[in-house]
Amino acid sequence: MFDRLDMFQMASGLARHAAARQAVVARNIANADTPGYRAQDIADFRTTWRQPDMQDRGGPSNLNARDLHARGLRLVPIDAGGAADPNGNSVNLETEMLRGIEAQRAHSRALRIYGSALGILRTSLGR
């Protein structure tokens, strides 16, 4: 029932996006000394949420949570760019720490949105 409400879908997608981004940041930090490793990132949530194939189906409101999970919101790592060291590694630890903080804030935001939507739903039901 709740998986069809837009607010819950968006909060779930935002949390999934933040988790995927945190995993990419952790992999980048783990490979900070690996020669030739290129830093990766996940496209921002707005880009992954509004993809052309989602618009073809009428936008996010016509997708259920199972569709979003199966599609994974296209959370495919992309090259983060940046200058490479002489050994070809492009990981900058300061940048990765900032990305990690951004991912943590996005996850917290998703939980707050989910909690607020749940509170509104409970209020509307009179509980």
ABEGO torsion letter per residue (X at the ends): XAAABAAAAAAAAAAAAAAAAAAAAAAAAAAAABBGBBBBBBBBAAAAABBAAAAAAGEAAABBAAAAAAAGGGBBBBBAEEBBBAAGBABBAAAAAAAAAAAAAAAAAAAAAAAAAAAAAAAAAGX
